[in-house]
Amino acid sequence: MTDVDLPDGEYTAVVDNVEDGLATAFFERDGEEVGNAVVDAAQLPSDGRHADAVLSVTVSGGRLDSATYEPERTERRAEAAQDRFDRLSERPPSDGDS
């Protein structure tokens, strides 16, 4: 497990995966990814210990000070990703299509 190498403050964290009691999370601020860390999954809310969970977190002294699961943001992010996938998977019309 590593410390969170970010300045103190509030961030959005997105859980990438949880395995063997450790969670890998990517941290964002103002819509930009600013870092990642592996943290003890027990530091996360129980309902946010899954891939793609969106959390509001506070970092203090290089550690997670608090973490709150955001189910609505998690759902919106999943829907947006599915929409992007659907658009990308659409086959462009061929020259013979009318």
C-alpha positions in Angstrom: 0.0 0.0 0.0 1.3 3.5 -0.8 0.6 6.9 0.5 -1.5 9.2 -1.5 1.2 11.5 -3.1 -1.1 14.5 -3.6 -1.4 17.9 -1.9 -3.9 18.1 0.9 -7.4 18.8 -0.4 -10.6 17.4 -1.8 -10.6 15.2 -4.9 -12.8 12.9 -6.9 -11.5 9.3 -6.8 -12.5 6.6 -9.2 -11.8 3.0 -8.1 -10.0 1.1 -10.8 -10.0 -2.3 -9.1 -10.1 -4.0 -5.7 -8.0 -7.1 -5.1 -6.6 -8.8 -2.0 -7.9 -6.0 0.3 -6.2 -3.3 -1.8 -7.9 -0.7 -4.0 -6.3 1.1 -6.9 -7.8 4.5 -7.4 -7.3 7.4 -9.8 -7.7 10.9 -8.4 -9.2 13.8 -10.3 -9.5 17.5 -9.6 -11.5 19.9 -11.8 -12.0 17.1 -14.3 -8.3 16.4 -14.7 -6.5 13.2 -13.5 -3.9 14.3 -11.0 -2.6 11.0 -9.7 -3.3 7.5 -8.5 -2.6 5.3 -5.5 -3.1 1.9 -4.0 -4.9 2.1 -0.6 -6.3 -0.3 1.9 -9.8 -1.1 0.7 -11.0 -0.9 4.3 -10.5 2.9 4.1 -13.2 3.1 1.5 -16.9 3.0 2.2 -18.2 -0.6 1.9 -20.6 0.3 -1.0 -17.7 2.0 -2.9 -15.3 -1.0 -2.9 -15.9 -1.9 -6.5 -14.5 -1.0 -9.9 -15.7 2.3 -11.3 -17.0 3.5 -8.0 -16.9 7.3 -7.8 -15.9 8.7 -4.4 -15.5 12.2 -2.9 -12.3 12.1 -0.9 -10.2 14.3 1.3 -6.4 13.8 1.4 -4.6 15.0 4.4 -0.9 14.4 5.2 -0.5 12.0 2.3 -3.4 9.8 3.5 -7.1 9.4 2.8 -8.8 11.4 5.5 -12.3 10.7 4.4 -14.1 9.0 1.5 -17.8 9.2 0.6 -19.4 7.0 -2.1 -21.3 8.9 -4.8 -23.8 6.5 -6.3 -25.4 9.0 -8.6 -22.1 10.2 -10.0 -21.0 6.5 -10.4 -24.2 5.8 -12.5 -23.8 9.0 -14.6 -20.2 8.1 -15.3 -21.1 4.5 -16.3 -23.9 5.8 -18.6 -21.5 8.3 -20.3 -18.9 5.6 -20.8 -21.6 3.3 -22.4 -22.8 6.1 -24.6 -19.2 6.7 -25.8 -18.8 3.0 -26.5 -22.1 2.8 -28.4 -21.1 5.8 -30.6 -17.7 4.4 -31.3 -19.1 0.9 -32.1 -21.5 2.2 -34.7 -20.5 1.3 -38.1 -20.0 4.3 -40.4 -22.2 4.1 -43.6 -20.4 2.7 -46.6 -20.4 4.5 -49.9 -23.2 2.2 -51.2 -25.6 3.0 -48.3 -28.3 5.6 -49.0 
